[in-house]
Amino acid sequence: MFADGQNVNAQSLNARDIAVRLDPERFVCTLFHAKAPDARLVGRKHIRLKHLPARLASFVIASEMLWGRHDILFYVQPSRASRLFWYLRAWGYSRKVLSTVESVLNEYDDSTIEEYLATLRRSHTCYAITDHIAKDMCEFYGINMSVIPVGANLDIFKPIDRSEHNSPWRVLFVGSMQPRKQPHVILDLAEHFRGEPVKFDLIGGVIGDPIYQERLFEEKRKRNLDNVHFYPPMPQEMIWEKMGKSDIFILPSRIEGLPKVTMEAAATGLPCIVCDDYHTPSVVDSLTGFHVKTFEDMAARVRLLIKDGDLRLRMGEAAVKHAKQFSWEVVARKWEEAFVKSVRQ
């Protein structure tokens, strides 16, 4: 897994958060980096950082997978390196492969799904990050999975007192500017609440076609949405500060697994509004926030939370308690157990 400090890929962040918390007396982890590695990993006795050259990086990764002295290969994703590994694995050392699924597969094209399924079927053990995903993988693909969630860094995302907040109320979106995340829905909400004391903040950078983000900017201008503000990607500490100035968190995406940002928002005490398509356990409907089905539902829940400050604070308190089960300290212990179990089987 890539360990570059500037890599914000969810799987890379997850792998680094797990590796840094594993018991250094029981585990040794190897991670790859092309540029400067995550500073948290440097100098730790149980972490090997392997630099990738500009050329033949896939061969270096595949060689490590095949002939590196490892008991477990973790986070094996469809890639050129993994294709080399599967093709040549008979000539490599024997080791267990643990794979994860972090969203339902219908967001991918057919060829990617087939490659993903081939990886899962070759793996010794497969894990899903939610019960919904595990059920989907069993029902549609016949692959049985245990469940271990992803985590959130609660050392950064700490509770914030919002009892003194006043209008204008601030609604926050954090995510990549791509169609799957549906940030355009935030613009529709902003138009719906035009003239009311509500501001909408969007934090995130482009993934994929930059034209989509340009269209968002153009729509803001065309519709004269002065209540919308765009911000570039930020370090986690700055996102925490932005969450502290916000009153409601919204993620309008309909294709997710267990969105880490909703756990981070919950940990600060923000009530979250999410779509119920993927049944995320990070938000408990009507307790820590709301699961919604339609735009009208979403707008109605925003209005309810804006009008009822006591409800916002109650949901925020419940969210902080709920988020504790997703601490990386808790989740890393689950992975330790899974790794040990795999080696002993």
C-alpha positions as CSV (number, residue, x, y, z in Angstrom):
1,M,0.0,0.0,0.0
2,F,1.2,3.5,-0.8
3,A,2.4,5.5,2.2
4,D,3.1,8.9,0.6
5,G,2.3,11.7,3.1
6,Q,0.3,13.6,0.4
7,N,-1.7,10.6,-0.7
8,V,-5.3,11.1,0.4
9,N,-6.7,7.9,-1.2
10,A,-9.0,6.4,1.4
11,Q,-7.4,2.9,1.3
12,S,-3.9,4.4,1.6
13,L,-5.0,6.5,4.6
14,N,-6.7,3.4,6.2
15,A,-3.6,1.2,5.7
16,R,-1.3,3.9,7.3
17,D,-3.7,4.4,10.2
18,I,-3.7,0.7,10.9
19,A,0.0,0.1,10.5
20,V,1.0,2.9,12.8
21,R,-1.2,1.4,15.6
22,L,-0.2,-2.2,15.3
23,D,1.7,-3.7,18.2
24,P,5.4,-3.2,17.3
25,E,6.4,-6.3,19.3
26,R,4.2,-8.6,17.2
27,F,4.0,-7.0,13.7
28,V,6.3,-5.7,11.0
29,C,4.7,-3.8,8.1
30,T,6.0,-2.9,4.7
31,L,4.6,0.0,2.8
32,F,5.6,1.7,-0.4
33,H,6.2,5.4,-1.2
34,A,7.1,7.3,-4.3
35,K,7.7,10.7,-2.7
36,A,8.0,11.7,1.0
37,P,6.3,9.1,3.2
38,D,3.8,9.9,5.9
39,A,5.8,11.4,8.7
40,R,4.0,9.2,11.3
41,L,5.6,6.1,9.8
42,V,9.2,7.3,9.7
43,G,11.6,5.9,12.3
44,R,9.2,3.2,13.7
45,K,11.0,-0.1,14.3
46,H,8.0,-2.1,13.0
47,I,7.5,-0.3,9.8
48,R,9.6,-0.8,6.6
49,L,9.3,2.0,4.0
50,K,10.3,0.9,0.5
51,H,10.9,3.6,-2.0
52,L,9.5,3.1,-5.5
53,P,11.5,4.2,-8.5
54,A,10.0,6.4,-11.2
55,R,10.1,3.5,-13.6
56,L,9.3,-0.2,-13.0
57,A,7.4,0.6,-9.8
58,S,4.9,-2.2,-10.4
59,F,7.7,-4.7,-10.8
60,V,9.2,-3.6,-7.5
61,I,5.8,-4.0,-5.7
62,A,5.1,-7.4,-7.3
63,S,8.6,-8.6,-6.4
64,E,8.0,-7.7,-2.8
65,M,4.7,-9.4,-2.8
66,L,6.2,-12.5,-4.3
67,W,9.6,-12.8,-2.6
68,G,9.4,-10.5,0.4
69,R,9.5,-12.2,3.8
70,H,5.8,-11.7,4.7
71,D,3.1,-13.8,6.3
72,I,0.2,-11.7,5.1
73,L,-0.5,-9.5,2.1
74,F,-3.1,-6.9,3.0
75,Y,-5.1,-4.4,0.9
76,V,-4.3,-6.2,-2.4
77,Q,-6.1,-4.1,-5.0
78,P,-6.6,-4.6,-8.7
79,S,-3.5,-3.2,-10.3
80,R,-0.6,-4.1,-12.6
81,A,1.5,-5.2,-9.6
82,S,-1.3,-7.5,-8.3
83,R,-1.8,-9.0,-11.8
84,L,1.9,-9.8,-11.9
85,F,1.6,-11.3,-8.4
86,W,-1.3,-13.6,-9.2
87,Y,0.3,-14.7,-12.5
88,L,3.6,-15.6,-10.8
89,R,2.5,-16.5,-7.3
90,A,3.4,-20.2,-7.9
91,W,7.1,-19.1,-8.0
92,G,6.8,-16.9,-4.8
93,Y,6.7,-17.6,-1.1
94,S,3.5,-18.9,0.4
95,R,1.5,-16.3,2.4
96,K,-2.1,-15.4,3.3
97,V,-3.9,-12.7,1.3
98,L,-6.5,-10.7,3.2
99,S,-8.8,-8.5,1.0
100,T,-11.3,-5.8,1.9
101,V,-14.4,-4.4,0.2
102,E,-15.2,-0.8,1.1
103,S,-18.2,-0.2,-1.1
104,V,-20.8,-2.1,-3.2
105,L,-19.2,-2.9,-6.5
106,N,-21.9,-1.3,-8.7
107,E,-19.9,1.9,-8.9
108,Y,-17.3,0.2,-11.1
109,D,-17.3,-0.9,-14.8
110,D,-17.7,-4.6,-15.6
111,S,-14.0,-5.3,-16.2
112,T,-13.0,-3.7,-12.9
113,I,-15.7,-5.7,-11.1
114,E,-14.5,-9.0,-12.6
115,E,-10.9,-8.2,-11.6
116,Y,-12.0,-7.3,-8.1
117,L,-14.0,-10.5,-7.8
118,A,-11.1,-12.6,-9.0
119,T,-8.9,-11.0,-6.3
120,L,-11.5,-11.7,-3.6
121,R,-12.0,-15.3,-4.7
122,R,-8.2,-16.0,-4.6
123,S,-7.9,-14.4,-1.2
124,H,-7.8,-16.5,2.0
125,T,-10.1,-14.2,3.9
126,C,-12.3,-11.3,2.8
127,Y,-13.6,-8.5,5.0
128,A,-16.3,-5.9,4.4
129,I,-16.5,-2.6,6.2
130,T,-20.3,-2.8,6.8
131,D,-23.0,-5.4,7.2
132,H,-24.7,-4.0,4.2
133,I,-21.7,-4.6,2.0
134,A,-21.1,-8.1,3.4
135,K,-24.8,-9.0,2.6
136,D,-24.5,-7.6,-0.9
137,M,-21.3,-9.5,-1.6
138,C,-22.9,-12.8,-0.4
139,E,-26.2,-12.3,-2.1
140,F,-24.9,-11.2,-5.5
141,Y,-21.5,-12.8,-5.8
142,G,-21.6,-15.7,-3.4
143,I,-18.6,-14.4,-1.3
144,N,-18.9,-14.7,2.4
145,M,-17.2,-11.9,4.4
146,S,-16.5,-10.9,8.0
147,V,-17.0,-7.3,9.0
148,I,-14.4,-4.9,10.3
149,P,-15.2,-1.2,9.9
150,V,-12.8,1.6,8.9
151,G,-11.9,4.0,11.6
152,A,-11.5,7.7,12.3
153,N,-8.7,9.6,14.0
154,L,-10.3,10.7,17.2
155,D,-7.1,12.3,18.3
156,I,-7.7,15.0,15.7
157,F,-11.5,15.0,15.5
158,K,-12.4,15.9,19.0
159,P,-15.8,17.1,20.4
160,I,-16.5,20.8,19.9
161,D,-18.9,22.9,22.0
162,R,-21.4,24.6,19.6
163,S,-23.9,25.8,22.3
164,E,-23.0,29.4,21.6
165,H,-23.4,29.2,17.8
166,N,-25.7,31.8,16.2
167,S,-27.1,32.3,12.7
168,P,-26.2,32.2,10.0
169,W,-26.2,28.5,10.3
170,R,-23.5,26.7,8.4
171,V,-23.9,23.4,6.5
172,L,-20.7,21.6,5.6
173,F,-19.8,19.1,2.8
174,V,-16.4,17.5,2.7
175,G,-15.5,15.2,-0.2
176,S,-14.0,15.1,-3.7
177,M,-15.6,17.2,-6.4
178,Q,-16.8,14.3,-8.6
179,P,-20.3,13.3,-9.8
180,R,-20.5,10.3,-7.5
181,K,-20.3,12.5,-4.4
182,Q,-23.1,14.7,-5.8
183,P,-21.9,18.1,-4.5
184,H,-24.2,19.6,-7.1
185,V,-27.0,18.7,-4.7
186,I,-25.5,21.2,-2.2
187,L,-26.0,23.9,-4.8
188,D,-29.7,22.9,-5.1
189,L,-30.0,23.1,-1.3
190,A,-28.4,26.6,-1.4
191,E,-31.0,27.7,-3.9
192,H,-33.8,26.2,-1.9
193,F,-32.7,28.2,1.2
194,R,-31.9,31.4,-0.7
195,G,-32.6,34.4,1.5
196,E,-32.6,32.4,4.7
197,P,-29.7,32.6,7.3
198,V,-28.0,29.4,6.1
199,K,-24.5,29.1,4.5
200,F,-23.2,26.1,2.6
201,D,-19.4,25.3,2.6
202,L,-17.9,22.7,0.3
203,I,-14.3,21.4,0.9
204,G,-12.6,19.2,-1.6
205,G,-10.5,18.8,-4.7
206,V,-11.0,17.3,-8.1
207,I,-11.0,13.5,-8.8
208,G,-11.4,12.6,-12.4
209,D,-12.7,15.1,-15.0
210,P,-12.0,18.8,-13.8
211,I,-14.9,20.0,-16.0
212,Y,-17.4,18.8,-13.4
213,Q,-15.9,21.2,-10.8
214,E,-15.8,24.0,-13.3
215,R,-19.5,23.4,-13.9
216,L,-20.2,23.7,-10.2
217,F,-18.4,27.0,-10.1
218,E,-20.3,28.2,-13.1
219,E,-23.6,27.1,-11.6
220,K,-22.8,29.1,-8.5
221,R,-22.2,32.2,-10.6
222,K,-25.2,31.7,-12.9
223,R,-27.6,31.1,-10.0
224,N,-26.0,33.9,-8.0
225,L,-25.6,31.6,-5.0
226,D,-23.9,33.9,-2.5
227,N,-24.6,31.5,0.3
228,V,-22.2,28.9,-1.2
229,H,-18.5,28.9,-0.6
230,F,-15.9,26.5,-2.1
231,Y,-12.6,25.6,-0.3
232,P,-9.7,23.5,-1.6
233,P,-8.6,20.3,0.1
234,M,-7.3,20.8,3.7
235,P,-5.2,18.9,6.2
236,Q,-7.3,17.0,8.7
237,E,-6.5,19.5,11.5
238,M,-8.0,22.4,9.4
239,I,-11.1,20.3,8.5
240,W,-11.6,19.8,12.2
241,E,-11.5,23.5,12.7
242,K,-14.0,24.0,9.9
243,M,-16.3,21.4,11.4
244,G,-16.1,23.4,14.6
245,K,-17.6,26.4,12.9
246,S,-20.3,24.3,11.3
247,D,-23.8,23.2,12.5
248,I,-24.8,20.4,10.2
249,F,-22.9,18.0,8.0
250,I,-24.3,16.7,4.7
251,L,-23.0,13.9,2.4
252,P,-25.4,13.7,-0.6
253,S,-23.6,10.7,-2.3
254,R,-25.7,7.6,-2.9
255,I,-22.7,5.3,-3.5
256,E,-20.6,4.8,-0.4
257,G,-19.5,2.2,2.1
258,L,-18.7,3.6,5.5
259,P,-17.7,7.2,4.7
260,K,-14.9,8.2,7.1
261,V,-15.9,11.9,6.9
262,T,-19.2,11.2,8.6
263,M,-17.5,9.5,11.5
264,E,-15.1,12.4,11.8
265,A,-18.0,14.9,11.7
266,A,-19.9,12.8,14.3
267,A,-16.8,12.7,16.6
268,T,-16.8,16.5,16.7
269,G,-20.6,16.6,17.5
270,L,-22.0,17.4,14.1
271,P,-25.4,15.9,13.3
272,C,-25.1,14.3,9.8
273,I,-27.5,13.9,7.0
274,V,-26.8,11.1,4.5
275,C,-28.6,9.1,1.8
276,D,-29.9,5.8,3.1
277,D,-29.0,3.8,-0.1
278,Y,-25.9,2.3,1.5
279,H,-27.1,2.0,5.1
280,T,-24.0,3.5,6.7
281,P,-23.7,2.6,10.4
282,S,-21.8,5.8,11.0
283,V,-25.2,7.7,11.3
284,V,-28.0,6.4,13.4
285,D,-31.2,7.7,11.9
286,S,-33.1,10.1,14.1
287,L,-30.5,9.7,16.9
288,T,-27.2,11.1,15.6
289,G,-28.6,12.5,12.3
290,F,-30.8,11.4,9.5
291,H,-30.9,8.9,6.6
292,V,-32.9,10.4,3.7
293,K,-34.3,9.1,0.5
294,T,-35.1,12.2,-1.6
295,F,-34.0,15.8,-2.0
296,E,-37.2,16.9,-0.4
297,D,-36.3,14.8,2.7
298,M,-32.9,16.3,2.8
299,A,-34.1,19.9,2.7
300,A,-36.8,19.1,5.3
301,R,-34.1,17.7,7.7
302,V,-31.9,20.7,7.2
303,R,-34.8,23.0,8.0
304,L,-35.7,21.0,11.1
305,L,-32.1,21.1,12.4
306,I,-31.8,24.8,11.7
307,K,-34.9,25.6,13.6
308,D,-34.3,23.3,16.6
309,G,-31.1,24.1,18.3
310,D,-31.8,21.7,21.1
311,L,-32.2,18.9,18.7
312,R,-28.9,19.8,17.0
313,L,-27.1,19.7,20.3
314,R,-28.7,16.4,21.4
315,M,-27.9,14.7,18.2
316,G,-24.3,16.1,18.4
317,E,-23.9,14.6,21.9
318,A,-25.2,11.2,20.7
319,A,-22.9,11.4,17.7
320,V,-19.8,11.9,19.8
321,K,-20.7,8.8,21.9
322,H,-21.5,6.8,18.8
323,A,-18.3,7.7,17.0
324,K,-16.1,6.2,19.8
325,Q,-16.6,2.7,18.4
326,F,-15.0,3.8,15.2
327,S,-11.8,5.0,16.8
328,W,-8.7,3.7,15.0
329,E,-7.5,2.5,18.4
330,V,-10.5,0.2,18.5
331,V,-10.4,-0.8,14.8
332,A,-6.7,-1.5,14.8
333,R,-7.2,-4.1,17.6
334,K,-9.7,-5.8,15.4
335,W,-7.2,-6.0,12.6
336,E,-4.6,-7.4,14.9
337,E,-6.9,-10.2,15.9
338,A,-7.7,-10.8,12.2
339,F,-4.1,-11.0,11.2
340,V,-3.2,-13.4,14.0
341,K,-6.2,-15.6,13.2
342,S,-5.2,-15.7,9.5
343,V,-1.6,-16.8,10.2
344,R,-2.8,-19.6,12.6
345,Q,-5.4,-21.0,10.2
